[in-house]
C-alpha cells in the first residue's frame, strides 16, 4: 500500500493549526537564556551513572564531561583527556587536559578519573547502566597527576570510545556527602552548574571555572514528550531549539524565521520481535514475510521526504563493521503472502506491539503506515503506545506484553553496533532472541584485540541478523532539530549539543 493523499492532508491540517498559533504569538524573547525542548529527561535526575542514552546526554553534558567525545563524522576527539594510547593488549593510558577544575574549585587529577571508575566496581554501583557498559574494566590507577591507566579483563580495542559514556563527578564530595547529598548540588567540570532540576524544566547557570565557559547567561532544558508540543513551543518563543522534529515541520518553522538542522543518523528504527514465546514470529518465514510486506521506500522518501533511507542492517554507514553489500528487504506483498501461507498463517494473525511515539521524526505516522501495509497481507498490527521509561524497563527486565516492541538499534554512546547486537542475543539477561549459533562470534568480536578483526566479525554478525530477520527493519532515524532565528552557531556533534558555543541574537 502506498502513502495516501489523505495522510498528507492530515499533516497539512495539523501544521495549519500551528501556523495560526504562531501568527498570534509574541515576538521572540530578547533575553540570554537558551531554552531547549527534549523528548525526555535522563532517568535518575542528575546522576550520570544511571543511563547511557542520548536523552541523558542532552541533560548531563552541560555540567559533566567525559574523557572523550565524538565529532559529527564519528571520529573520537579529546574532552577531559587530550591523548590516549595502548600500553598493552589489555591496558590504555589517558593524559588529561591541563588546568581543568571542578565547579567547586578543586583541580581535576588523574586520581579523580581512577576514583570515578573504581567507584562503579563496588556494591550496588556495579549494577548501574554505566557500570554494565564498562564491565570489562578491571582496574584504574593514576600514574601521575595527569596520566591515568585503565586495565581490562580482555583486549578492548574501543575503550577510548566507551569512556565517552563515563561522566566525571567530583569524587571527594561524592564520598563525603553520599549520592543523595551530591545530587542536591552536583559538581562536575562542564560549562554549566545545575541550578534546579524540576519535573518539567532543568535550569543551569554558567560555570565561571570551566575551561570552556559558555557565551550565554543561562540554560533551560524543557521536558516536552509530544512533538507537537515541542513545535508549538518553538513557534511561540517558549523554546529556542526543539529536538526530534520531522520534515513536515520545515515550512512552518521557516515561516517563523527558524530552520531545520539535520544531523547525521546514529540509529536504526525497528519493530523488534519477541522470539521464542510461542508467537507466529517464532518462524523465520513469518519474520521475513513481515519485512517484505512493508514499503520502506515510501517511509523514507514520502513520509520523511528523502531525509533518510531504508535500513539494511542494525547499523548505519560509518560504523565499525557496517556491510555495504546488505540490502533492505524489498517491498513485495505477493512474496509476503506466499511466505505466510507456507508458514500456515494464510489467514493472518494479530501482532501486538508496544511502541514509543513522538520520540523520532514522524514515528507515530510511520507506525500507522506500517499497520496499513501489514493489513494488506492479513496481519493486524495492534499498537500500544508506552512512555520511554516503561520501554527501558521492558528491555532490561523482559516484561513484554506482546509479540514485538519498537527498538532503536543504537550506536550510542560508543558508536559501535555491537552494543545493540549484544542485547539482541543470548548474552542479554532477558533475551527476546537467543540463538547460540551466533554467540561465539559475538564474544570473539567484543574481545578482538584489533579494530580490523572486530570490524570483520561485526560484519558477519550483521549478516546473520539480517538473514534471520529478527526485526522489522524500517529506516535510519533522521536527527532533525528545529532551531529559532535568534540562535547562532548551532553545531551539535554526535549526540551532544554545543551549549557552550551557542550565542543568542538580541
C-alpha positions as CSV (number, residue, x, y, z in Angstrom):
1,X,0.0,0.0,0.0
2,X,1.3,3.4,-1.0
3,X,1.1,6.5,1.2
4,X,-2.4,8.1,0.6
5,X,-3.2,11.7,-0.2
6,X,-5.5,11.7,2.9
7,X,-2.5,11.1,5.1
8,X,-0.7,14.0,3.6
9,X,-3.8,16.2,4.0
10,X,-3.9,15.3,7.7
11,X,-0.3,16.7,8.0
12,X,-1.4,19.9,6.3
13,X,-4.3,20.4,8.7
14,X,-2.1,19.9,11.8
15,X,0.6,22.3,10.5
16,X,-2.0,24.9,9.5
17,X,-3.4,25.0,13.1
18,X,0.2,25.5,14.4
19,X,0.8,28.3,11.9
20,X,-2.3,30.1,13.3
21,X,-0.9,29.6,16.8
22,X,2.4,31.1,15.7
23,X,0.7,34.0,14.0
24,X,-0.8,35.1,17.3
25,X,2.5,34.6,19.3
26,X,4.5,37.3,21.0
27,X,7.9,38.2,19.5
28,X,10.9,36.0,20.3
29,X,12.5,36.7,23.7
30,X,15.5,39.0,23.7
31,X,17.0,37.5,26.9
32,X,20.2,35.5,27.0
33,X,18.6,32.2,28.3
34,X,18.9,29.4,25.8
35,X,15.8,27.1,26.0
36,X,16.0,23.5,24.6
37,X,13.0,21.2,24.4
38,X,13.8,17.5,24.5
39,X,11.7,14.3,24.4
40,X,12.5,13.2,27.9
41,X,14.9,13.8,30.8
42,X,17.6,11.5,32.0
43,X,16.3,8.8,34.3
44,X,17.6,9.2,37.8
45,X,17.8,13.0,37.7
46,X,21.3,14.5,37.7
47,X,23.0,11.2,38.5
48,X,25.2,10.5,35.4
49,X,25.7,6.8,36.3
50,X,22.1,5.8,35.7
51,X,21.8,5.8,31.9
52,X,23.9,5.7,28.7
53,X,21.1,7.0,26.4
54,X,21.4,10.0,24.1
55,X,18.5,11.6,26.1
56,X,20.6,11.6,29.2
57,X,23.5,13.3,27.3
58,X,21.3,16.3,26.5
59,X,20.7,16.9,30.2
60,X,24.0,15.8,31.7
61,X,26.6,17.2,29.3
62,X,26.0,20.9,30.4
63,X,27.5,20.1,33.8
64,X,29.6,16.9,33.4
65,X,32.3,15.9,30.9
66,X,33.9,12.7,29.9
67,X,37.5,11.7,28.8
68,X,36.5,11.6,25.1
69,X,33.7,12.8,22.8
70,X,32.8,12.5,19.1
71,X,32.7,14.7,16.1
72,X,29.7,14.6,13.9
73,X,31.6,12.4,11.5
74,X,32.0,9.8,14.2
75,X,35.7,10.3,14.9
76,X,36.9,10.3,18.6
77,X,38.1,13.6,19.9
78,X,39.5,14.9,23.2
79,X,37.4,16.2,26.0
80,X,39.0,15.8,29.5
81,X,41.7,13.7,28.0
82,X,43.9,15.2,25.4
83,X,45.5,12.0,24.2
84,X,45.5,8.2,24.8
85,X,47.5,5.2,23.7
86,X,47.5,1.4,24.1
87,X,50.0,0.4,26.8
88,X,49.4,-3.3,26.3
89,X,46.7,-5.5,24.8
90,X,44.7,-5.1,28.0
91,X,45.5,-1.5,29.1
92,X,45.3,2.1,27.9
93,X,46.8,5.3,29.3
94,X,45.0,8.6,29.1
95,X,46.7,12.0,29.5
96,X,44.4,14.7,31.0
97,X,43.9,18.3,29.9
98,X,45.8,20.8,32.0
99,X,44.1,23.5,34.0
100,X,40.7,21.8,34.4
101,X,38.8,22.5,37.6
102,X,35.6,21.2,39.1
103,X,32.9,23.8,39.6
104,X,33.7,23.9,43.3
105,X,37.3,25.0,42.5
106,X,39.1,21.7,43.1
107,X,41.6,20.8,40.3
108,X,40.9,17.7,38.3
109,X,43.6,15.0,38.6
110,X,44.2,11.5,37.2
111,X,43.3,10.1,40.6
112,X,39.8,11.6,40.2
113,X,39.4,9.6,37.0
114,X,40.6,6.4,38.6
115,X,38.2,7.0,41.6
116,X,35.2,7.6,39.3
117,X,35.9,4.3,37.5
118,X,36.6,2.2,40.6
119,X,33.5,3.6,42.5
120,X,31.5,1.8,39.8
121,X,33.0,-1.5,40.5
122,X,31.8,-1.6,44.1
123,X,28.5,-2.6,45.8
124,X,25.2,-1.6,44.2
125,X,27.0,0.8,41.8
126,X,28.3,-2.2,39.9
127,X,24.7,-2.8,38.7
128,X,24.2,0.6,37.2
129,X,23.8,1.0,33.4
130,X,27.2,2.7,33.0
131,X,28.8,0.0,35.1
132,X,27.4,-2.7,32.9
133,X,28.6,-0.8,29.9
134,X,32.2,-0.8,31.4
135,X,32.1,-4.2,32.9
136,X,35.3,-5.2,31.1
137,X,37.3,-2.7,33.0
138,X,39.1,-4.3,36.0
139,X,41.4,-1.6,37.3
140,X,42.2,2.2,37.0
141,X,45.1,3.9,38.7
142,X,46.8,7.3,38.5
143,X,50.4,7.1,37.2
144,X,50.9,10.8,38.0
145,X,48.8,13.9,38.3
146,X,47.8,13.9,34.6
147,X,48.0,10.3,33.4
148,X,45.6,7.5,34.3
149,X,45.9,3.9,33.3
150,X,42.8,1.7,32.7
151,X,43.1,-2.0,32.5
152,X,40.6,-4.5,31.1
153,X,40.0,-8.2,31.6
154,X,40.4,-8.9,27.9
155,X,41.6,-6.8,24.9
156,X,39.2,-3.9,24.3
157,X,40.0,-2.1,21.0
158,X,37.3,0.5,21.5
159,X,37.9,1.6,25.2
160,X,38.5,5.3,24.3
161,X,35.1,5.3,22.6
162,X,33.4,3.6,25.5
163,X,34.8,6.0,28.0
164,X,32.9,8.8,26.3
165,X,29.9,7.5,28.3
166,X,31.6,8.0,31.7
167,X,30.7,11.4,33.0
168,X,33.1,12.5,35.7
169,X,31.8,13.7,39.1
170,X,33.8,15.3,41.9
171,X,34.7,12.0,43.8
172,X,35.8,13.6,47.2
173,X,32.4,15.4,47.5
174,X,30.5,12.3,46.4
175,X,32.1,10.2,49.1
176,X,31.7,12.9,51.7
177,X,28.0,13.6,51.3
178,X,26.9,10.4,49.6
179,X,24.9,10.2,46.3
180,X,21.8,11.7,47.8
181,X,23.6,14.8,49.1
182,X,25.8,15.1,46.0
183,X,22.8,15.2,43.6
184,X,21.2,18.1,45.5
185,X,24.1,20.2,44.3
186,X,26.2,18.2,41.8
187,X,29.7,19.2,40.9
188,X,31.3,18.5,37.6
189,X,33.7,20.2,35.2
190,X,31.2,21.2,32.5
191,X,30.4,24.7,31.2
192,X,27.3,25.0,33.4
193,X,26.3,24.3,37.0
194,X,22.9,22.9,38.0
195,X,20.6,25.5,39.5
196,X,17.4,23.5,39.7
197,X,16.2,20.1,38.4
198,X,12.4,20.2,38.2
199,X,9.9,17.7,36.8
200,X,9.4,19.6,33.6
201,X,12.3,22.0,33.5
202,X,16.0,21.9,34.3
203,X,17.8,25.2,35.0
204,X,21.6,25.8,34.6
205,X,23.8,28.7,35.2
206,X,27.3,29.3,33.8
207,X,30.3,27.7,35.5
208,X,32.9,30.5,35.7
209,X,35.6,28.0,36.4
210,X,35.0,26.0,33.2
211,X,37.9,25.6,30.7
212,X,35.2,26.3,28.0
213,X,32.9,28.9,29.6
214,X,29.5,29.4,27.8
215,X,28.6,32.5,25.8
216,X,25.0,32.7,27.2
217,X,23.8,33.7,30.6
218,X,21.6,30.7,31.4
219,X,20.3,27.4,30.0
220,X,16.9,25.7,30.4
221,X,16.0,22.3,29.2
222,X,12.3,21.5,28.9
223,X,10.7,18.1,29.0
224,X,8.1,18.0,26.2
225,X,7.4,14.4,25.1
226,X,5.0,15.3,22.3
227,X,6.5,16.6,19.1
228,X,3.5,18.9,18.5
229,X,4.2,20.5,21.9
230,X,7.9,21.0,21.1
231,X,6.9,22.6,17.7
232,X,4.4,24.9,19.3
233,X,6.9,25.9,22.0
234,X,9.4,26.8,19.2
235,X,6.9,28.8,17.2
236,X,5.7,30.8,20.3
237,X,9.1,31.6,21.7
238,X,8.8,29.1,24.5
239,X,11.9,27.3,23.3
240,X,14.9,28.1,21.0
241,X,15.7,24.5,20.0
242,X,13.2,21.7,19.5
243,X,14.8,18.2,19.4
244,X,13.2,15.5,17.3
245,X,11.3,17.4,14.6
246,X,10.0,16.0,11.3
247,X,10.5,17.2,7.8
248,X,6.8,18.2,7.6
249,X,7.5,21.0,10.1
250,X,10.0,22.7,7.8
251,X,7.6,25.2,6.2
252,X,6.1,26.3,9.5
253,X,9.5,26.7,11.2
254,X,10.9,28.6,8.3
255,X,7.9,30.9,8.1
256,X,8.8,31.8,11.7
257,X,12.3,32.7,10.7
258,X,13.9,29.5,12.0
259,X,15.3,26.5,10.2
260,X,15.7,22.7,10.4
261,X,19.1,21.4,11.3
262,X,19.7,17.8,10.1
263,X,22.3,15.8,11.9
264,X,23.8,12.5,10.7
265,X,21.8,9.4,11.8
266,X,23.2,7.4,14.7
267,X,20.4,4.9,15.0
268,X,18.1,2.5,13.1
269,X,14.4,2.2,13.9
270,X,12.9,-1.3,14.0
271,X,10.0,-3.2,15.4
272,X,11.8,-6.0,17.2
273,X,10.1,-9.4,17.5
274,X,9.9,-11.3,20.8
275,X,11.0,-14.7,19.5
276,X,10.6,-18.0,21.4
277,X,7.4,-17.1,23.3
278,X,5.1,-19.2,21.2
279,X,4.1,-16.4,18.8
280,X,3.9,-16.7,14.9
281,X,7.1,-14.6,14.7
282,X,9.0,-17.6,16.1
283,X,9.0,-18.8,12.4
284,X,11.7,-17.1,10.3
285,X,9.4,-17.3,7.3
286,X,6.9,-15.1,9.1
287,X,9.5,-12.6,10.1
288,X,10.8,-12.3,6.5
289,X,7.2,-12.0,5.3
290,X,6.6,-9.0,7.6
291,X,9.7,-7.4,6.2
292,X,8.6,-7.9,2.6
293,X,5.1,-6.5,3.4
294,X,6.3,-3.0,4.4
295,X,7.1,-0.3,1.8
296,X,10.2,1.2,3.4
297,X,11.0,3.4,0.4
298,X,7.7,5.3,0.8
299,X,8.5,5.8,4.5
300,X,12.0,7.2,3.7
301,X,11.1,9.2,0.6
302,X,7.4,10.3,1.2
303,X,6.8,10.5,4.9
304,X,10.4,11.5,5.7
305,X,10.7,13.4,2.5
306,X,14.0,11.9,1.4
307,X,15.8,12.9,4.6
308,X,16.8,9.3,5.3
309,X,16.9,5.8,3.6
310,X,15.6,2.3,4.4
311,X,17.6,0.4,6.9
312,X,19.6,-2.6,5.6
313,X,21.0,-3.8,8.9
314,X,21.3,-3.0,12.6
315,X,23.9,-0.3,11.9
316,X,24.4,2.9,10.0
317,X,27.1,3.6,7.4
318,X,30.3,4.7,9.0
319,X,30.1,2.3,12.0
320,X,32.7,-0.4,12.5
321,X,31.6,-3.5,10.6
322,X,28.8,-1.9,8.5
323,X,28.2,-4.1,5.5
324,X,27.5,-2.0,2.3
325,X,26.6,-5.2,0.5
326,X,23.5,-5.8,2.5
327,X,20.2,-4.6,1.0
328,X,16.9,-3.8,2.6
329,X,14.1,-6.3,2.2
330,X,12.3,-5.1,-0.9
331,X,8.6,-4.3,-0.9
332,X,6.9,-7.4,-2.2
333,X,3.4,-8.1,-0.8
334,X,3.0,-11.2,-3.0
335,X,6.1,-12.8,-1.6
336,X,5.0,-11.9,1.9
337,X,1.6,-13.6,1.4
338,X,3.3,-16.7,-0.1
339,X,5.7,-17.0,2.9
340,X,2.8,-16.5,5.4
341,X,0.8,-19.3,3.6
342,X,3.9,-21.6,3.6
343,X,4.2,-21.0,7.4
344,X,0.5,-21.8,8.0
345,X,-0.7,-18.2,8.5
346,X,-2.5,-17.5,5.3
347,X,-5.5,-16.1,7.2
348,X,-3.1,-13.8,9.1
349,X,-2.8,-13.0,12.8
350,X,-2.6,-10.1,15.3
351,X,0.9,-8.6,16.0
352,X,0.6,-6.9,19.4
353,X,3.3,-4.3,19.5
354,X,4.4,-1.8,22.2
355,X,5.9,1.4,20.8
356,X,7.2,4.8,21.9
357,X,5.6,7.6,19.9
358,X,6.9,11.2,19.4
359,X,10.5,10.2,20.1
360,X,11.7,10.2,16.5
361,X,10.7,12.1,13.4
362,X,7.1,11.3,12.3
363,X,7.2,7.9,14.1
364,X,3.5,7.8,15.0
365,X,2.6,8.3,11.4
366,X,5.2,5.7,10.3
367,X,3.7,3.1,12.7
368,X,0.2,3.7,11.3
369,X,1.6,3.3,7.8
370,X,3.3,0.0,8.7
371,X,0.0,-1.1,10.2
372,X,-1.8,-0.3,6.8
373,X,0.9,-2.3,4.9
374,X,0.6,-5.3,7.2
375,X,-3.2,-5.2,6.9
376,X,-2.8,-5.9,3.2
377,X,-1.3,-9.3,4.0
378,X,-3.9,-10.0,6.7
379,X,-1.7,-9.1,9.7
380,X,-3.3,-6.8,12.2
381,X,-0.7,-4.6,13.9
382,X,-2.1,-3.7,17.3
383,X,-0.1,-0.7,18.5
384,X,0.1,0.2,22.2
385,X,1.9,3.4,23.0
386,X,4.0,3.5,26.1
387,X,6.4,6.0,27.7
388,X,10.2,5.8,27.3
389,X,10.9,4.8,31.0
390,X,8.5,1.9,30.6
391,X,10.2,0.7,27.4
392,X,13.6,0.8,29.2
393,X,12.2,-1.4,31.9
394,X,10.7,-3.8,29.3
395,X,14.1,-4.2,27.6
396,X,16.0,-4.5,30.8
397,X,13.6,-6.8,32.7
398,X,11.8,-8.7,29.9
399,X,8.3,-7.5,30.7
400,X,6.9,-7.8,27.2
401,X,3.2,-7.9,26.9
402,X,3.1,-8.5,23.2
403,X,4.8,-10.0,20.2
404,X,7.1,-7.1,19.3
405,X,8.3,-3.7,20.6
406,X,9.8,-0.6,19.0
407,X,13.5,-0.7,19.4
408,X,16.3,1.5,18.2
409,X,19.4,-0.3,17.0
410,X,21.6,2.4,18.6
411,X,25.2,3.0,18.3
412,X,25.3,5.4,21.2
413,X,27.4,6.2,23.2
414,X,30.4,4.4,21.7
415,X,29.2,4.4,18.1
416,X,29.7,0.7,17.9
417,X,26.9,-1.6,16.6
418,X,27.9,-4.5,18.9
419,X,26.2,-2.8,21.9
420,X,22.7,-3.4,20.5
421,X,23.6,-6.7,18.8
422,X,24.8,-8.0,22.2
423,X,21.4,-7.0,23.7
424,X,19.7,-8.8,20.9
425,X,21.3,-12.2,21.8
426,X,21.7,-14.9,24.4
427,X,24.2,-12.7,26.2
428,X,21.4,-10.4,27.4
429,X,20.0,-11.1,30.8
430,X,16.4,-11.1,29.5
431,X,16.8,-12.1,25.8
432,X,14.0,-11.6,23.3
433,X,16.1,-13.6,20.8
434,X,18.6,-16.3,21.7
435,X,20.4,-18.3,19.0
436,X,23.6,-19.9,20.3
437,X,24.9,-20.2,16.8
438,X,26.0,-16.5,16.8
439,X,27.1,-16.3,20.5
440,X,30.8,-17.4,19.9
441,X,31.1,-14.8,17.1
442,X,29.7,-12.1,19.3
443,X,32.1,-12.9,22.1
444,X,35.0,-13.0,19.7
445,X,34.1,-9.6,18.3
446,X,33.8,-8.0,21.7
447,X,37.2,-9.2,22.7
448,X,39.0,-8.8,19.4
449,X,42.4,-7.1,20.1
450,X,42.4,-5.1,16.9
451,X,39.8,-2.9,15.2
452,X,40.1,-4.7,11.9
453,X,39.3,-8.0,13.4
454,X,36.4,-6.5,15.4
455,X,35.0,-5.0,12.2
456,X,35.3,-8.3,10.2
457,X,33.4,-10.2,12.9
458,X,30.8,-7.5,13.3
459,X,30.1,-7.7,9.6
460,X,29.5,-11.4,9.9
461,X,27.1,-10.8,12.8
462,X,25.1,-8.1,11.0
463,X,24.6,-10.5,8.1
464,X,23.3,-13.2,10.4
465,X,20.7,-10.9,11.9
466,X,19.7,-9.6,8.5
467,X,19.1,-13.2,7.3
468,X,17.2,-14.2,10.4
469,X,15.0,-11.1,10.1
470,X,14.8,-10.8,13.9
471,X,13.3,-7.3,13.5
472,X,11.0,-5.5,11.1
473,X,13.8,-3.2,9.9
474,X,12.4,0.3,9.0
475,X,14.8,3.2,8.4
476,X,17.8,5.1,9.6
477,X,16.5,7.7,12.0
478,X,17.0,11.2,10.8
479,X,18.1,13.5,13.6
480,X,16.2,16.8,12.9
481,X,16.2,19.8,15.2
482,X,14.1,22.9,14.9
483,X,16.2,26.0,15.5
484,X,14.8,29.5,16.2
485,X,16.0,32.6,14.3
486,X,17.9,34.1,17.3
487,X,20.1,31.0,17.8
488,X,23.6,31.4,16.4
489,X,26.4,28.8,16.0
490,X,24.2,25.8,16.4
491,X,26.5,22.9,15.6
492,X,25.8,19.8,17.7
493,X,28.3,16.9,17.5
494,X,27.2,13.2,17.7
495,X,24.6,13.3,20.4
496,X,25.9,16.4,22.2
497,X,24.6,19.9,21.8
498,X,27.3,22.6,21.7
499,X,25.7,24.5,24.6
500,X,28.9,26.4,25.4
501,X,29.5,27.9,21.9
502,X,25.9,28.8,21.1
503,X,25.1,32.5,21.0
504,X,21.7,34.3,21.1
505,X,21.0,37.4,18.9
506,X,19.4,40.4,20.6
